[in-house]
Amino acid sequence: MAVAFVFPGQGSQEVGMGRDLALAHKAAQDVFDEVDDALGEPLSRTIWEGPRNVLTLTENAQPALMAVSMAVIRVLEAEKGFSLAERVSYVAGHSLGEYSALAATRALSIGEAAKLLRARGRAMQQAVPVGQGAMAALIGVGLDVAEKVAAEAAQGDVCQIANDNEPAQVVLSGHKTAIDRVAEIGRKYGVRRALPLPVSAPFHCALMQPAAEVMAEALARAEVRRPLVPVVANILAEPISDPAEIKKRLVEQVTGTVRWRECVLRMGSLGVTEFYEIGAGKVLSGLVKRILKDASATSVGSPAELDAAATALGS
């Protein structure tokens, strides 16, 4: 029975996340200190004290979520005797979570991941003027129907599949004018609900091209090593390990679709039956259970959850 570690994306952030871990485990506190040092500011204070609107800013939420995920990993390794290389077959992350996955597998240092995510968050925020872009989740339909809705709603604007999350949830992204048309068009295709998302920019669509260019430059300078275990790339839904390809796919991911449903299915086809969501929230655990009915999915974010996971993993 193979194990996969998966890492959450934006939307899972909460004020106070990771604080109990840092109080209980020095290895966790060291991660937050490392992120603060890399960014030259006390991001940990924002993570633990807020205010929420500051933590939710894309440039803060992205490195913050990575920090919490890496705090869990470092406690498992340093204090529980866990070996990711020996016990985990694949890793994957949802959007920014791919950077967390790379840090967990030592392809990126924690400091490098924090700086890349800060750059990524700022670039994504600045790529489109506020109010010109939007995103909406289509509930109750799959990818095939969502593609038809997107094509009809575009009408000369950008309207693309941003996230294929699970069999009955697909997120569209693009110009606000196109996303505004989605609800009415979706009804005739059987969309149960078109839920506007509270985001500040239209992520994972062609409007993010300026951000992709920023990340191409940043990743060209970054040191990316071969990961300890293969990373299932969002953009491919296939495992990769070559550092040059990792950089290429991270750039493509900025404007491309997060193929999460396919990533989970691919890991299942490779023998993964146990998934552990590492870090804040329980979003990915829920998605995994809806994608692979027979797989187990466990959230690992609190000290108690970490202890239970360490026991289950045999560390």
For each residue, the residues with C-beta under 8 A, 3 or more apart:
1: 271 273 274
2: 89 90 267 270 271 272 273 274
3: 87 88 89 272 274 275 276 313
4: 88 89 90 91 92 232 267 272 274 275 276
5: 84 88 90 91 101 104 275 276 278
6: 91 92 93 94 97 101 275 276 277 278 284 288
7: 66 69 91 92 93 94 97 98 100 101 104 277 278 279 284
8: 11 12 65 69 93 94 97 100 277 279 280 281 283 284
9: 12 65 93 94 95 96 97 258 283
10: 13 58 61 62 65 95 96 199 203
11: 8 281 283
12: 8 9 65 279 280 281 283
13: 10 17 55 56 61 64 65 280 281
14: 17 280 281
15: 47 48 49 50 51 52 55
16: 19 47 48
17: 13 14 47 48 64 68 280 301
18: 21 22 28 32 47 48 67 68 71 280 301
19: 16 22 23 47 48
20: 23 24 302 303
21: 18 24 25 28 68 71 72 75 301 302 303 306
22: 18 19 25 28 29 32 44 48 71
23: 19 20 29
24: 20 21 28 303
25: 21 22 28 29 71 75 79 303
26: 29 30
27: 30 31 71 74 75 77 78 79
28: 18 21 22 24 25 31 32 71 72 74 75
29: 22 23 25 26 32 33
30: 26 27 33 34 74
31: 27 28 34 35 67 70 71 74 110
32: 18 22 28 29 35 36 43 44 47 67 71
33: 29 30 36 37 44
34: 30 31 37 38 110 111 114
35: 31 32 38 39 43 44 63 66 67 110 111 114
36: 32 33 39 41 42 43 44
37: 33 34 40 111
38: 34 35 110 111 112 114 115
39: 35 36 43 63 114 115 118
40: 37
41: 36
42: 36 45 46
43: 32 35 36 39 46 47 60 63 64 67 114
44: 22 32 33 35 36 47 48 67
45: 42 48 49
46: 42 43 49 50 54 55 60 64
47: 15 16 17 18 19 32 43 44 55 64 67 68
48: 15 16 17 18 19 22 44 45
49: 15 45 46
50: 15 46 53 54 55
51: 15 54 55
52: 15 55 56
53: 50 56 57
54: 46 50 51 57 60
55: 13 15 46 47 50 51 52 60 61 64
56: 13 52 53 60 61
57: 53 54 60 61 121 125 200
58: 10 61 62 121 122 124 125 200 201
59: 62 63 118 121 122 125
60: 43 46 54 55 56 57 63 64 121
61: 10 13 55 56 57 58 64 65 121
62: 10 58 59 65 66 96 99 117 118 120 121
63: 35 39 43 59 60 66 67 113 114 117 118 121
64: 13 17 43 46 47 55 60 61 67 68
65: 8 9 10 12 13 61 62 68 69 96 97 100 279 280
66: 7 35 62 63 69 70 96 97 99 100 103 110 113 114 117
67: 18 31 32 35 43 44 47 63 64 70 71 110 114
68: 17 18 21 47 64 65 71 72 279 280 301
69: 7 8 65 66 72 73 97 100 103 104 278 279 280
70: 31 66 67 73 74 100 103 104 110 113
71: 18 21 22 25 27 28 31 32 67 68 74 75
72: 21 28 68 69 75 76 278 279 300 301 306
73: 69 70 76 77 84 103 104 278
74: 27 28 30 31 70 71 77 78
75: 21 25 27 28 71 72 78 79 80 306
76: 72 73 79 80 82 84 306 309 310 313 315
77: 27 73 74 80 81 82 83 84
78: 27 74 75
79: 25 27 75 76
80: 75 76 77 306 310 315
81: 77 315
82: 76 77 87 310 313 315
83: 77 86 87 315
84: 5 73 76 77 87 88 104 105 228 229
85: 88 228 229
86: 83
87: 3 82 83 84 313 314 315
88: 3 4 5 84 85 91 229
89: 2 3 4 229 230 270 271 272
90: 2 4 5 229 230 231 232 239 267 270 272
91: 4 5 6 7 88 101 104 105 227 229 230 231 232
92: 4 6 7 97 98 101 231 232 233 234 263 264 267
93: 6 7 8 9 96 97 98 99 100 101 102 231 234
94: 6 7 8 9 97 98 163 234 258 260 283 284
95: 9 10 98 163 203 204 234 253 258
96: 9 10 62 65 66 93 99 100 117 120 121
97: 6 7 8 9 65 66 69 92 93 94 100 101 279 284
98: 7 92 93 94 95 101 102 231 233 234 250 253
99: 62 66 93 96 102 103 108 113 116 117 120 250
100: 7 8 65 66 69 70 93 96 97 103 104 113 278 279
101: 5 6 7 91 92 93 97 98 104 105 227 231
102: 93 98 99 105 107 108 113 224 227 231 246
103: 66 69 70 73 99 100 106 107 108 109 110 112 113
104: 5 7 69 70 73 84 91 100 101 278
105: 84 91 101 102 227 228 229 231
106: 103 225 227 228
107: 102 103 224 225 226 227 228 231 243 246
108: 99 102 103 112 113 116 222 223 224 225
109: 103 112 113 223
110: 31 34 35 38 66 67 70 103 113 114
111: 34 35 37 38 114 115
112: 38 103 108 109 115 116 222 223
113: 63 66 70 99 100 102 103 108 109 110 116 117
114: 34 35 38 39 43 63 66 67 110 111 117 118
115: 38 39 111 112 118 119 218
116: 99 108 112 113 119 120 215 218 219 222
117: 62 63 66 96 99 113 114 120 121
118: 39 59 62 63 114 115 121 122
119: 115 116 122 123 214 215 218
120: 62 96 99 116 117 123 124 211 214 215 218 254
121: 57 58 59 60 61 62 63 96 117 118 124 125
122: 58 59 118 119 125 126
123: 119 120 126 127 210 211 214 215 254
124: 58 120 121 127 201 203 208 211 254
125: 57 58 59 121 122 200 201
126: 122 123 210 211
127: 123 124 201 207 208 209 210 211
128: 132 133 201 202 207 208
129: 132
130: 200 201
131: 176
132: 128 129 175 176 207
133: 128 173 174 175 176 179 201 202 205 207
134: 173 174 175 176 179 180 196 197 199 202
135: 162 171 172 173 179 196 197 199 202 203
136: 171 172 179 182 183 194 195 196 197
137: 165 169 170 171 172 194 195 197
138: 141 145 146 149 169 170 171 172 182 186 191 193 194 195
139: 168 169 191 192 193 194 195
140: 168 190 191 192 193
141: 138 145 146 149 168 170 186 189 190 191 192
142: 145 146 167 168 170
143: 146 147 161 164 170 261
144: 147 148
145: 138 141 142 148 149 189 190 191
146: 138 141 142 143 149 150 161 164 170 172
147: 143 144 150 151 161
148: 144 145 151 152 189
149: 138 141 145 146 152 153 172 182 185 186 189 191
150: 146 147 153 154 159 160 161 172 174 182
151: 147 148 154 159
152: 148 149 155 185
153: 149 150 157 159 172 178 179 181 182 185
154: 150 151 157 158 159 174 178
155: 152 178 181
156:
157: 153 154 174 175 177 178
158: 154 173 174 175 178 202 205 206 207
159: 150 151 153 154 172 173 174 175 178 179 182 205
160: 150 172 173 174 204 205 206 257
161: 143 146 147 150 164 170 171 172 173 257
162: 135 171 172 173 202 203 204 205 257 258
163: 94 95 170 171 204 257 258 260
164: 143 146 161 170 257 258 259 260 261 262
165: 137 169 170 171 258 260 261 287
166: 169 260 261 287 290 291
167: 142 261 290 291
168: 139 140 141 142 290
169: 137 138 139 165 166 287
170: 137 138 141 142 143 146 161 163 164 165
171: 135 136 137 138 161 162 163 165 197 204
172: 135 136 137 138 146 149 150 153 159 160 161 162 179 182
173: 133 134 135 158 159 160 161 162 179 202 203 204 205 207
174: 133 134 150 154 157 158 159 160 178 179 202 205 206 207
175: 132 133 134 157 158 159 178 179 202 207
176: 131 132 133 134 179 180 202
177: 157 180 181
178: 153 154 155 157 158 159 174 175 181 182
179: 133 134 135 136 153 159 172 173 174 175 176 182 196 202
180: 134 176 177 183
181: 153 155 177 178 184 185
182: 136 138 149 150 153 159 172 178 179 185 186 194
183: 136 180 186 187 191 194
184: 181 187
185: 149 152 153 181 182 188 189
186: 138 141 149 182 183 189 191 194
187: 183 184 190 191
188: 185
189: 141 145 148 149 185 186
190: 140 141 145 187
191: 138 139 140 141 145 149 183 186 187 194
192: 139 140 141
193: 138 139 140
194: 136 137 138 139 182 183 186 191
195: 136 137 138 139
196: 134 135 136 179
197: 134 135 136 137 171
198:
199: 10 134 135 202 203
200: 57 58 125 130
201: 58 124 125 127 128 130 133 208
202: 128 133 134 135 158 162 173 174 175 176 179 199 205 207 208
203: 10 95 124 135 162 173 199 208
204: 95 160 162 163 171 173 208 253 254 255 256 257 258
205: 133 158 159 160 162 173 174 202 208 255
206: 158 160 174 209 255
207: 127 128 132 133 158 173 174 175 202
208: 124 127 128 201 202 203 204 205 211 212 254 255
209: 127 206 212 213 255
210: 123 126 127 213 214
211: 120 123 124 126 127 208 214 215 254 255
212: 208 209 215 216 251 252 254 255
213: 209 210 216 217
214: 119 120 123 210 211 217 218
215: 116 119 120 123 211 212 218 219 250 251 254
216: 212 213 219 220 251
217: 213 214 220 221
218: 115 116 119 120 214 215 221 222
219: 116 215 216 222 224 247 250 251
220: 216 217 247
221: 217 218
222: 108 112 116 218 219 247
223: 108 109 112
224: 102 107 108 219 243 246 247
225: 106 107 108 243
226: 107 241 242 243
227: 91 101 102 105 106 107 230 231 241 246
228: 84 85 105 106 107
229: 84 85 88 89 90 91 105
230: 89 90 91 227 239 240 241
231: 90 91 92 93 98 101 102 105 107 227 239 240 241 246
232: 4 90 91 92 236 237 238 239 240 263 266 267
233: 92 98 236 237 238 239 240 246 249 253 263
234: 92 93 94 95 98 237 249 253 256 257 258 259 260 263
235: 249 252 253 256 257 258 259
236: 232 233 240 249 259
237: 232 233 234 259 262 263 265 266
238: 232 233 266
239: 90 230 231 232 233 266 270
240: 230 231 232 233 236 245 246 249
241: 226 227 230 231 245 246
242: 226 245 246
243: 107 224 225 226 246 247
244: 247 248
245: 240 241 242 248 249
246: 102 107 224 227 231 233 240 241 242 243 249 250
247: 219 220 222 224 243 244 250 251
248: 244 245 251 252
249: 233 234 235 236 240 245 246 252 253
250: 98 99 215 219 246 247 253 254
251: 212 215 216 219 247 248 254
252: 212 235 248 249 255 256
253: 95 98 204 233 234 235 249 250 256 258
254: 120 123 124 204 208 211 212 215 250 251
255: 204 205 206 208 209 211 212 252
256: 204 234 235 252 253
257: 160 161 162 163 164 204 234 235
258: 9 94 95 162 163 164 165 204 234 235 253
259: 164 234 235 236 237 262 263
260: 94 163 164 165 166 234 263 264 287
261: 143 164 165 166 167 264 265 287 291
262: 164 237 259 265 266
263: 92 232 233 234 237 259 260 266 267
264: 92 260 261 267 268 275 287 288 291 292
265: 237 261 262 268 269 291 292
266: 232 237 238 239 262 263 269 270
267: 2 4 90 92 232 263 264 270 272 275
268: 264 265 271 272 273 291 292 295
269: 265 266
270: 2 89 90 239 266 267
271: 1 2 89 268
272: 2 3 4 89 90 267 268 275 295
273: 1 2 268 294 295 296
274: 1 2 3 4 295 296 298
275: 3 4 5 6 264 267 272 284 285 288 295 296 297 298
276: 3 4 5 6 297 298 299 300 309 313
277: 6 7 8 281 282 283 284 285 288 297 298 299 300 301
278: 5 6 7 69 72 73 100 104 300 301
279: 7 8 12 65 68 69 72 97 100 300 301
280: 8 12 13 14 17 18 65 68 69 301
281: 8 11 12 13 14 277 284 299 301
282: 277 285 286 299
283: 8 9 11 12 94 277 286 287
284: 6 7 8 94 97 275 277 281 287 288 297
285: 275 277 282 288 289 297 298 299
286: 282 283 289 290 297
287: 165 166 169 260 261 264 283 284 290 291
288: 6 264 275 277 284 285 291 292 295 297
289: 285 286 292 293 295 297
290: 166 167 168 286 287 293
291: 166 167 261 264 265 268 287 288 295
292: 264 265 268 288 289 295
293: 289 290
294: 273
295: 268 272 273 274 275 288 289 291 292
296: 273 274 275
297: 275 276 277 284 285 286 288 289
298: 274 275 276 277 285 305 308 309 312
299: 276 277 281 282 285 305
300: 72 276 277 278 279 305 306 309
301: 17 18 21 68 72 277 278 279 280 281 305 306
302: 20 21 305 306
303: 20 21 24 25 306 307
304: 307 308
305: 298 299 300 301 302 308 309
306: 21 72 75 76 80 300 301 302 303 309 310
307: 303 304 310 311
308: 298 304 305 311 312
309: 76 276 298 300 305 306 312 313
310: 76 80 82 306 307 313 315
311: 307 308 314 315
312: 298 308 309
313: 3 76 82 87 276 309 310
314: 87 311
315: 76 80 81 82 83 87 310 311
